[in-house]
């Protein structure tokens, strides 16, 4: 009985992990970037669509 229960839990855990591991599609080179929003250091929201048609550089650094 205990082995059946552990086997069922293992199968369910595996199914949950496989379901949650769906990969996101990567953007294609030359295509427009998907829109996203970020919070600035001052707390205001900035969206990529606000800079449409302009060159931007994203710089991520540890806080």
mmCIF file of the N, C-alpha and C atoms, coordinates in Angstrom:
data_MODEL
# 
_entry.id   MODEL 
# 
loop_
_atom_site.group_PDB 
_atom_site.id 
_atom_site.type_symbol 
_atom_site.label_atom_id 
_atom_site.label_alt_id 
_atom_site.label_comp_id 
_atom_site.label_asym_id 
_atom_site.label_entity_id 
_atom_site.label_seq_id 
_atom_site.pdbx_PDB_ins_code 
_atom_site.Cartn_x 
_atom_site.Cartn_y 
_atom_site.Cartn_z 
_atom_site.occupancy 
_atom_site.B_iso_or_equiv 
_atom_site.pdbx_formal_charge 
_atom_site.auth_seq_id 
_atom_site.auth_comp_id 
_atom_site.auth_asym_id 
_atom_site.auth_atom_id 
_atom_site.pdbx_PDB_model_num 
ATOM 1   N N  . UNK A 1 1  ? 0.830  -1.197 0.000   1.00 0.00 ? 1  UNK A N  1 
ATOM 2   C CA . UNK A 1 1  ? 0.000  0.000  0.000   1.00 0.00 ? 1  UNK A CA 1 
ATOM 3   C C  . UNK A 1 1  ? 0.871  1.256  0.000   1.00 0.00 ? 1  UNK A C  1 
ATOM 4   N N  . UNK A 1 2  ? 1.910  1.239  0.821   1.00 0.00 ? 2  UNK A N  1 
ATOM 5   C CA . UNK A 1 2  ? 2.794  2.388  0.933   1.00 0.00 ? 2  UNK A CA 1 
ATOM 6   C C  . UNK A 1 2  ? 3.551  2.628  -0.373  1.00 0.00 ? 2  UNK A C  1 
ATOM 7   N N  . UNK A 1 3  ? 3.966  1.543  -1.052  1.00 0.00 ? 3  UNK A N  1 
ATOM 8   C CA . UNK A 1 3  ? 4.688  1.673  -2.316  1.00 0.00 ? 3  UNK A CA 1 
ATOM 9   C C  . UNK A 1 3  ? 3.781  2.256  -3.397  1.00 0.00 ? 3  UNK A C  1 
ATOM 10  N N  . UNK A 1 4  ? 2.531  1.860  -3.407  1.00 0.00 ? 4  UNK A N  1 
ATOM 11  C CA . UNK A 1 4  ? 1.579  2.381  -4.392  1.00 0.00 ? 4  UNK A CA 1 
ATOM 12  C C  . UNK A 1 4  ? 1.365  3.874  -4.174  1.00 0.00 ? 4  UNK A C  1 
ATOM 13  N N  . UNK A 1 5  ? 1.226  4.273  -2.932  1.00 0.00 ? 5  UNK A N  1 
ATOM 14  C CA . UNK A 1 5  ? 1.029  5.688  -2.609  1.00 0.00 ? 5  UNK A CA 1 
ATOM 15  C C  . UNK A 1 5  ? 2.243  6.510  -3.034  1.00 0.00 ? 5  UNK A C  1 
ATOM 16  N N  . UNK A 1 6  ? 3.448  6.040  -2.709  1.00 0.00 ? 6  UNK A N  1 
ATOM 17  C CA . UNK A 1 6  ? 4.661  6.765  -3.087  1.00 0.00 ? 6  UNK A CA 1 
ATOM 18  C C  . UNK A 1 6  ? 4.824  6.826  -4.603  1.00 0.00 ? 6  UNK A C  1 
ATOM 19  N N  . UNK A 1 7  ? 4.467  5.748  -5.283  1.00 0.00 ? 7  UNK A N  1 
ATOM 20  C CA . UNK A 1 7  ? 4.534  5.738  -6.748  1.00 0.00 ? 7  UNK A CA 1 
ATOM 21  C C  . UNK A 1 7  ? 3.558  6.745  -7.340  1.00 0.00 ? 7  UNK A C  1 
ATOM 22  N N  . UNK A 1 8  ? 2.354  6.808  -6.792  1.00 0.00 ? 8  UNK A N  1 
ATOM 23  C CA . UNK A 1 8  ? 1.355  7.760  -7.283  1.00 0.00 ? 8  UNK A CA 1 
ATOM 24  C C  . UNK A 1 8  ? 1.815  9.194  -7.051  1.00 0.00 ? 8  UNK A C  1 
ATOM 25  N N  . UNK A 1 9  ? 2.395  9.465  -5.885  1.00 0.00 ? 9  UNK A N  1 
ATOM 26  C CA . UNK A 1 9  ? 2.904  10.807 -5.593  1.00 0.00 ? 9  UNK A CA 1 
ATOM 27  C C  . UNK A 1 9  ? 4.035  11.162 -6.549  1.00 0.00 ? 9  UNK A C  1 
ATOM 28  N N  . UNK A 1 10 ? 4.923  10.218 -6.835  1.00 0.00 ? 10 UNK A N  1 
ATOM 29  C CA . UNK A 1 10 ? 6.033  10.461 -7.755  1.00 0.00 ? 10 UNK A CA 1 
ATOM 30  C C  . UNK A 1 10 ? 5.526  10.764 -9.163  1.00 0.00 ? 10 UNK A C  1 
ATOM 31  N N  . UNK A 1 11 ? 4.524  10.015 -9.610  1.00 0.00 ? 11 UNK A N  1 
ATOM 32  C CA . UNK A 1 11 ? 3.952  10.246 -10.942 1.00 0.00 ? 11 UNK A CA 1 
ATOM 33  C C  . UNK A 1 11 ? 3.287  11.619 -11.002 1.00 0.00 ? 11 UNK A C  1 
ATOM 34  N N  . UNK A 1 12 ? 2.522  11.972 -9.982  1.00 0.00 ? 12 UNK A N  1 
ATOM 35  C CA . UNK A 1 12 ? 1.867  13.283 -9.957  1.00 0.00 ? 12 UNK A CA 1 
ATOM 36  C C  . UNK A 1 12 ? 2.884  14.419 -9.921  1.00 0.00 ? 12 UNK A C  1 
ATOM 37  N N  . UNK A 1 13 ? 3.938  14.261 -9.143  1.00 0.00 ? 13 UNK A N  1 
ATOM 38  C CA . UNK A 1 13 ? 4.977  15.290 -9.078  1.00 0.00 ? 13 UNK A CA 1 
ATOM 39  C C  . UNK A 1 13 ? 5.660  15.450 -10.430 1.00 0.00 ? 13 UNK A C  1 
ATOM 40  N N  . UNK A 1 14 ? 5.933  14.338 -11.100 1.00 0.00 ? 14 UNK A N  1 
ATOM 41  C CA . UNK A 1 14 ? 6.554  14.393 -12.419 1.00 0.00 ? 14 UNK A CA 1 
ATOM 42  C C  . UNK A 1 14 ? 5.646  15.093 -13.417 1.00 0.00 ? 14 UNK A C  1 
ATOM 43  N N  . UNK A 1 15 ? 4.366  14.774 -13.394 1.00 0.00 ? 15 UNK A N  1 
ATOM 44  C CA . UNK A 1 15 ? 3.423  15.419 -14.306 1.00 0.00 ? 15 UNK A CA 1 
ATOM 45  C C  . UNK A 1 15 ? 3.336  16.917 -14.043 1.00 0.00 ? 15 UNK A C  1 
ATOM 46  N N  . UNK A 1 16 ? 3.352  17.307 -12.786 1.00 0.00 ? 16 UNK A N  1 
ATOM 47  C CA . UNK A 1 16 ? 3.305  18.733 -12.447 1.00 0.00 ? 16 UNK A CA 1 
ATOM 48  C C  . UNK A 1 16 ? 4.550  19.453 -12.939 1.00 0.00 ? 16 UNK A C  1 
ATOM 49  N N  . UNK A 1 17 ? 5.705  18.826 -12.791 1.00 0.00 ? 17 UNK A N  1 
ATOM 50  C CA . UNK A 1 17 ? 6.949  19.443 -13.245 1.00 0.00 ? 17 UNK A CA 1 
ATOM 51  C C  . UNK A 1 17 ? 6.986  19.570 -14.760 1.00 0.00 ? 17 UNK A C  1 
ATOM 52  N N  . UNK A 1 18 ? 6.527  18.540 -15.454 1.00 0.00 ? 18 UNK A N  1 
ATOM 53  C CA . UNK A 1 18 ? 6.515  18.581 -16.917 1.00 0.00 ? 18 UNK A CA 1 
ATOM 54  C C  . UNK A 1 18 ? 5.549  19.654 -17.402 1.00 0.00 ? 18 UNK A C  1 
ATOM 55  N N  . UNK A 1 19 ? 4.399  19.759 -16.781 1.00 0.00 ? 19 UNK A N  1 
ATOM 56  C CA . UNK A 1 19 ? 3.406  20.759 -17.172 1.00 0.00 ? 19 UNK A CA 1 
ATOM 57  C C  . UNK A 1 19 ? 3.940  22.172 -16.939 1.00 0.00 ? 19 UNK A C  1 
ATOM 58  N N  . UNK A 1 20 ? 4.643  22.389 -15.839 1.00 0.00 ? 20 UNK A N  1 
ATOM 59  C CA . UNK A 1 20 ? 5.150  23.712 -15.506 1.00 0.00 ? 20 UNK A CA 1 
ATOM 60  C C  . UNK A 1 20 ? 6.406  24.087 -16.259 1.00 0.00 ? 20 UNK A C  1 
ATOM 61  N N  . UNK A 1 21 ? 7.007  23.158 -16.981 1.00 0.00 ? 21 UNK A N  1 
ATOM 62  C CA . UNK A 1 21 ? 8.273  23.416 -17.655 1.00 0.00 ? 21 UNK A CA 1 
ATOM 63  C C  . UNK A 1 21 ? 8.094  23.866 -19.099 1.00 0.00 ? 21 UNK A C  1 
ATOM 64  N N  . UNK A 1 22 ? 6.922  24.361 -19.447 1.00 0.00 ? 22 UNK A N  1 
ATOM 65  C CA . UNK A 1 22 ? 6.716  24.833 -20.810 1.00 0.00 ? 22 UNK A CA 1 
ATOM 66  C C  . UNK A 1 22 ? 7.646  26.012 -21.070 1.00 0.00 ? 22 UNK A C  1 
ATOM 67  N N  . UNK A 1 23 ? 8.306  25.971 -22.199 1.00 0.00 ? 23 UNK A N  1 
ATOM 68  C CA . UNK A 1 23 ? 9.249  27.039 -22.519 1.00 0.00 ? 23 UNK A CA 1 
ATOM 69  C C  . UNK A 1 23 ? 8.545  28.143 -23.280 1.00 0.00 ? 23 UNK A C  1 
ATOM 70  N N  . UNK A 1 24 ? 9.000  29.357 -23.060 1.00 0.00 ? 24 UNK A N  1 
ATOM 71  C CA . UNK A 1 24 ? 8.449  30.484 -23.794 1.00 0.00 ? 24 UNK A CA 1 
ATOM 72  C C  . UNK A 1 24 ? 9.140  30.559 -25.146 1.00 0.00 ? 24 UNK A C  1 
ATOM 73  N N  . UNK A 1 25 ? 8.397  31.000 -26.130 1.00 0.00 ? 25 UNK A N  1 
ATOM 74  C CA . UNK A 1 25 ? 8.963  31.131 -27.455 1.00 0.00 ? 25 UNK A CA 1 
ATOM 75  C C  . UNK A 1 25 ? 9.905  32.324 -27.475 1.00 0.00 ? 25 UNK A C  1 
ATOM 76  N N  . UNK A 1 26 ? 11.099 32.124 -27.995 1.00 0.00 ? 26 UNK A N  1 
ATOM 77  C CA . UNK A 1 26 ? 12.090 33.188 -28.078 1.00 0.00 ? 26 UNK A CA 1 
ATOM 78  C C  . UNK A 1 26 ? 11.723 34.144 -29.210 1.00 0.00 ? 26 UNK A C  1 
ATOM 79  N N  . UNK A 1 27 ? 11.970 35.456 -29.019 1.00 0.00 ? 27 UNK A N  1 
ATOM 80  C CA . UNK A 1 27 ? 11.713 36.408 -30.103 1.00 0.00 ? 27 UNK A CA 1 
ATOM 81  C C  . UNK A 1 27 ? 12.652 36.130 -31.278 1.00 0.00 ? 27 UNK A C  1 
ATOM 82  N N  . UNK A 1 28 ? 12.158 36.355 -32.471 1.00 0.00 ? 28 UNK A N  1 
ATOM 83  C CA . UNK A 1 28 ? 12.963 36.135 -33.664 1.00 0.00 ? 28 UNK A CA 1 
ATOM 84  C C  . UNK A 1 28 ? 13.803 37.370 -33.954 1.00 0.00 ? 28 UNK A C  1 
ATOM 85  N N  . UNK A 1 29 ? 14.999 37.137 -34.479 1.00 0.00 ? 29 UNK A N  1 
ATOM 86  C CA . UNK A 1 29 ? 15.886 38.234 -34.847 1.00 0.00 ? 29 UNK A CA 1 
ATOM 87  C C  . UNK A 1 29 ? 15.229 39.042 -35.957 1.00 0.00 ? 29 UNK A C  1 
ATOM 88  N N  . UNK A 1 30 ? 15.227 40.360 -35.813 1.00 0.00 ? 30 UNK A N  1 
ATOM 89  C CA . UNK A 1 30 ? 14.644 41.244 -36.810 1.00 0.00 ? 30 UNK A CA 1 
ATOM 90  C C  . UNK A 1 30 ? 13.183 41.563 -36.574 1.00 0.00 ? 30 UNK A C  1 
ATOM 91  N N  . UNK A 1 31 ? 12.545 40.868 -35.655 1.00 0.00 ? 31 UNK A N  1 
ATOM 92  C CA . UNK A 1 31 ? 11.140 41.123 -35.323 1.00 0.00 ? 31 UNK A CA 1 
ATOM 93  C C  . UNK A 1 31 ? 11.071 42.101 -34.158 1.00 0.00 ? 31 UNK A C  1 
ATOM 94  N N  . UNK A 1 32 ? 9.974  42.859 -34.037 1.00 0.00 ? 32 UNK A N  1 
ATOM 95  C CA . UNK A 1 32 ? 9.835  43.771 -32.891 1.00 0.00 ? 32 UNK A CA 1 
ATOM 96  C C  . UNK A 1 32 ? 9.823  43.002 -31.571 1.00 0.00 ? 32 UNK A C  1 
ATOM 97  N N  . UNK A 1 33 ? 10.418 43.606 -30.565 1.00 0.00 ? 33 UNK A N  1 
ATOM 98  C CA . UNK A 1 33 ? 10.452 42.989 -29.232 1.00 0.00 ? 33 UNK A CA 1 
ATOM 99  C C  . UNK A 1 33 ? 9.056  43.012 -28.628 1.00 0.00 ? 33 UNK A C  1 
ATOM 100 N N  . UNK A 1 34 ? 8.712  42.018 -27.830 1.00 0.00 ? 34 UNK A N  1 
ATOM 101 C CA . UNK A 1 34 ? 7.413  42.036 -27.153 1.00 0.00 ? 34 UNK A CA 1 
ATOM 102 C C  . UNK A 1 34 ? 7.364  43.168 -26.134 1.00 0.00 ? 34 UNK A C  1 
ATOM 103 N N  . UNK A 1 35 ? 6.190  43.752 -25.954 1.00 0.00 ? 35 UNK A N  1 
ATOM 104 C CA . UNK A 1 35 ? 6.049  44.867 -25.021 1.00 0.00 ? 35 UNK A CA 1 
ATOM 105 C C  . UNK A 1 35 ? 6.152  44.373 -23.585 1.00 0.00 ? 35 UNK A C  1 
ATOM 106 N N  . UNK A 1 36 ? 6.794  45.161 -22.744 1.00 0.00 ? 36 UNK A N  1 
ATOM 107 C CA . UNK A 1 36 ? 6.883  44.862 -21.322 1.00 0.00 ? 36 UNK A CA 1 
ATOM 108 C C  . UNK A 1 36 ? 7.031  46.160 -20.560 1.00 0.00 ? 36 UNK A C  1 
ATOM 109 N N  . UNK A 1 37 ? 6.773  46.114 -19.271 1.00 0.00 ? 37 UNK A N  1 
ATOM 110 C CA . UNK A 1 37 ? 6.893  47.285 -18.403 1.00 0.00 ? 37 UNK A CA 1 
ATOM 111 C C  . UNK A 1 37 ? 7.831  46.965 -17.254 1.00 0.00 ? 37 UNK A C  1 
ATOM 112 N N  . UNK A 1 38 ? 8.569  47.983 -16.815 1.00 0.00 ? 38 UNK A N  1 
ATOM 113 C CA . UNK A 1 38 ? 9.481  47.854 -15.687 1.00 0.00 ? 38 UNK A CA 1 
ATOM 114 C C  . UNK A 1 38 ? 9.281  49.023 -14.743 1.00 0.00 ? 38 UNK A C  1 
ATOM 115 N N  . UNK A 1 39 ? 9.678  48.835 -13.504 1.00 0.00 ? 39 UNK A N  1 
ATOM 116 C CA . UNK A 1 39 ? 9.621  49.904 -12.514 1.00 0.00 ? 39 UNK A CA 1 
ATOM 117 C C  . UNK A 1 39 ? 11.010 50.511 -12.382 1.00 0.00 ? 39 UNK A C  1 
ATOM 118 N N  . UNK A 1 40 ? 11.102 51.831 -12.468 1.00 0.00 ? 40 UNK A N  1 
ATOM 119 C CA . UNK A 1 40 ? 12.385 52.513 -12.349 1.00 0.00 ? 40 UNK A CA 1 
ATOM 120 C C  . UNK A 1 40 ? 12.822 52.562 -10.892 1.00 0.00 ? 40 UNK A C  1 
ATOM 121 N N  . UNK A 1 41 ? 14.034 53.023 -10.674 1.00 0.00 ? 41 UNK A N  1 
ATOM 122 C CA . UNK A 1 41 ? 14.541 53.175 -9.319  1.00 0.00 ? 41 UNK A CA 1 
ATOM 123 C C  . UNK A 1 41 ? 13.757 54.180 -8.508  1.00 0.00 ? 41 UNK A C  1 
ATOM 124 N N  . UNK A 1 42 ? 13.110 55.121 -9.196  1.00 0.00 ? 42 UNK A N  1 
ATOM 125 C CA . UNK A 1 42 ? 12.291 56.130 -8.521  1.00 0.00 ? 42 UNK A CA 1 
ATOM 126 C C  . UNK A 1 42 ? 10.867 55.658 -8.269  1.00 0.00 ? 42 UNK A C  1 
ATOM 127 N N  . UNK A 1 43 ? 10.514 54.474 -8.798  1.00 0.00 ? 43 UNK A N  1 
ATOM 128 C CA . UNK A 1 43 ? 9.188  53.916 -8.553  1.00 0.00 ? 43 UNK A CA 1 
ATOM 129 C C  . UNK A 1 43 ? 8.171  54.142 -9.656  1.00 0.00 ? 43 UNK A C  1 
ATOM 130 N N  . UNK A 1 44 ? 8.540  54.805 -10.746 1.00 0.00 ? 44 UNK A N  1 
ATOM 131 C CA . UNK A 1 44 ? 7.590  55.019 -11.842 1.00 0.00 ? 44 UNK A CA 1 
ATOM 132 C C  . UNK A 1 44 ? 7.671  53.857 -12.835 1.00 0.00 ? 44 UNK A C  1 
ATOM 133 N N  . UNK A 1 45 ? 6.596  53.646 -13.585 1.00 0.00 ? 45 UNK A N  1 
ATOM 134 C CA . UNK A 1 45 ? 6.526  52.581 -14.576 1.00 0.00 ? 45 UNK A CA 1 
ATOM 135 C C  . UNK A 1 45 ? 7.021  53.094 -15.922 1.00 0.00 ? 45 UNK A C  1 
ATOM 136 N N  . UNK A 1 46 ? 7.803  52.277 -16.607 1.00 0.00 ? 46 UNK A N  1 
ATOM 137 C CA . UNK A 1 46 ? 8.285  52.584 -17.948 1.00 0.00 ? 46 UNK A CA 1 
ATOM 138 C C  . UNK A 1 46 ? 7.941  51.391 -18.823 1.00 0.00 ? 46 UNK A C  1 
ATOM 139 N N  . UNK A 1 47 ? 7.357  51.657 -19.984 1.00 0.00 ? 47 UNK A N  1 
ATOM 140 C CA . UNK A 1 47 ? 6.960  50.600 -20.900 1.00 0.00 ? 47 UNK A CA 1 
ATOM 141 C C  . UNK A 1 47 ? 7.791  50.685 -22.171 1.00 0.00 ? 47 UNK A C  1 
ATOM 142 N N  . UNK A 1 48 ? 8.047  49.552 -22.785 1.00 0.00 ? 48 UNK A N  1 
ATOM 143 C CA . UNK A 1 48 ? 8.816  49.534 -24.022 1.00 0.00 ? 48 UNK A CA 1 
ATOM 144 C C  . UNK A 1 48 ? 8.096  50.303 -25.123 1.00 0.00 ? 48 UNK A C  1 
ATOM 145 N N  . UNK A 1 49 ? 6.769  50.251 -25.140 1.00 0.00 ? 49 UNK A N  1 
ATOM 146 C CA . UNK A 1 49 ? 6.025  50.950 -26.193 1.00 0.00 ? 49 UNK A CA 1 
ATOM 147 C C  . UNK A 1 49 ? 6.190  52.467 -26.110 1.00 0.00 ? 49 UNK A C  1 
ATOM 148 N N  . UNK A 1 50 ? 6.604  52.990 -24.946 1.00 0.00 ? 50 UNK A N  1 
ATOM 149 C CA . UNK A 1 50 ? 6.864  54.424 -24.818 1.00 0.00 ? 50 UNK A CA 1 
ATOM 150 C C  . UNK A 1 50 ? 8.059  54.860 -25.661 1.00 0.00 ? 50 UNK A C  1 
ATOM 151 N N  . UNK A 1 51 ? 8.910  53.925 -26.028 1.00 0.00 ? 51 UNK A N  1 
ATOM 152 C CA . UNK A 1 51 ? 10.130 54.236 -26.772 1.00 0.00 ? 51 UNK A CA 1 
ATOM 153 C C  . UNK A 1 51 ? 10.101 53.675 -28.189 1.00 0.00 ? 51 UNK A C  1 
ATOM 154 N N  . UNK A 1 52 ? 8.922  53.425 -28.712 1.00 0.00 ? 52 UNK A N  1 
ATOM 155 C CA . UNK A 1 52 ? 8.801  52.868 -30.063 1.00 0.00 ? 52 UNK A CA 1 
ATOM 156 C C  . UNK A 1 52 ? 9.498  53.784 -31.071 1.00 0.00 ? 52 UNK A C  1 
ATOM 157 N N  . UNK A 1 53 ? 10.324 53.183 -31.935 1.00 0.00 ? 53 UNK A N  1 
ATOM 158 C CA . UNK A 1 53 ? 11.040 53.931 -32.957 1.00 0.00 ? 53 UNK A CA 1 
ATOM 159 C C  . UNK A 1 53 ? 12.354 54.532 -32.482 1.00 0.00 ? 53 UNK A C  1 
ATOM 160 N N  . UNK A 1 54 ? 12.699 54.335 -31.215 1.00 0.00 ? 54 UNK A N  1 
ATOM 161 C CA . UNK A 1 54 ? 13.949 54.871 -30.678 1.00 0.00 ? 54 UNK A CA 1 
ATOM 162 C C  . UNK A 1 54 ? 14.863 53.712 -30.291 1.00 0.00 ? 54 UNK A C  1 
ATOM 163 N N  . UNK A 1 55 ? 16.156 53.969 -30.266 1.00 0.00 ? 55 UNK A N  1 
ATOM 164 C CA . UNK A 1 55 ? 17.116 52.984 -29.812 1.00 0.00 ? 55 UNK A CA 1 
ATOM 165 C C  . UNK A 1 55 ? 17.149 53.009 -28.291 1.00 0.00 ? 55 UNK A C  1 
ATOM 166 N N  . UNK A 1 56 ? 17.144 51.831 -27.680 1.00 0.00 ? 56 UNK A N  1 
ATOM 167 C CA . UNK A 1 56 ? 17.258 51.760 -26.225 1.00 0.00 ? 56 UNK A CA 1 
ATOM 168 C C  . UNK A 1 56 ? 18.272 50.682 -25.853 1.00 0.00 ? 56 UNK A C  1 
ATOM 169 N N  . UNK A 1 57 ? 18.868 50.836 -24.693 1.00 0.00 ? 57 UNK A N  1 
ATOM 170 C CA . UNK A 1 57 ? 19.788 49.845 -24.144 1.00 0.00 ? 57 UNK A CA 1 
ATOM 171 C C  . UNK A 1 57 ? 19.279 49.488 -22.757 1.00 0.00 ? 57 UNK A C  1 
ATOM 172 N N  . UNK A 1 58 ? 19.089 48.203 -22.511 1.00 0.00 ? 58 UNK A N  1 
ATOM 173 C CA . UNK A 1 58 ? 18.670 47.744 -21.189 1.00 0.00 ? 58 UNK A CA 1 
ATOM 174 C C  . UNK A 1 58 ? 19.906 47.310 -20.423 1.00 0.00 ? 58 UNK A C  1 
ATOM 175 N N  . UNK A 1 59 ? 20.061 47.835 -19.229 1.00 0.00 ? 59 UNK A N  1 
ATOM 176 C CA . UNK A 1 59 ? 21.203 47.494 -18.388 1.00 0.00 ? 59 UNK A CA 1 
ATOM 177 C C  . UNK A 1 59 ? 20.679 46.977 -17.061 1.00 0.00 ? 59 UNK A C  1 
ATOM 178 N N  . UNK A 1 60 ? 20.936 45.715 -16.787 1.00 0.00 ? 60 UNK A N  1 
ATOM 179 C CA . UNK A 1 60 ? 20.496 45.105 -15.535 1.00 0.00 ? 60 UNK A CA 1 
ATOM 180 C C  . UNK A 1 60 ? 21.700 44.969 -14.614 1.00 0.00 ? 60 UNK A C  1 
ATOM 181 N N  . UNK A 1 61 ? 21.515 45.314 -13.375 1.00 0.00 ? 61 UNK A N  1 
ATOM 182 C CA . UNK A 1 61 ? 22.599 45.204 -12.404 1.00 0.00 ? 61 UNK A CA 1 
ATOM 183 C C  . UNK A 1 61 ? 22.028 44.762 -11.064 1.00 0.00 ? 61 UNK A C  1 
ATOM 184 N N  . UNK A 1 62 ? 22.853 44.103 -10.253 1.00 0.00 ? 62 UNK A N  1 
ATOM 185 C CA . UNK A 1 62 ? 22.360 43.663 -8.938  1.00 0.00 ? 62 UNK A CA 1 
ATOM 186 C C  . UNK A 1 62 ? 22.170 44.846 -8.008  1.00 0.00 ? 62 UNK A C  1 
ATOM 187 N N  . UNK A 1 63 ? 21.194 44.736 -7.177  1.00 0.00 ? 63 UNK A N  1 
ATOM 188 C CA . UNK A 1 63 ? 20.900 45.835 -6.251  1.00 0.00 ? 63 UNK A CA 1 
ATOM 189 C C  . UNK A 1 63 ? 21.604 45.638 -4.940  1.00 0.00 ? 63 UNK A C  1 
# 
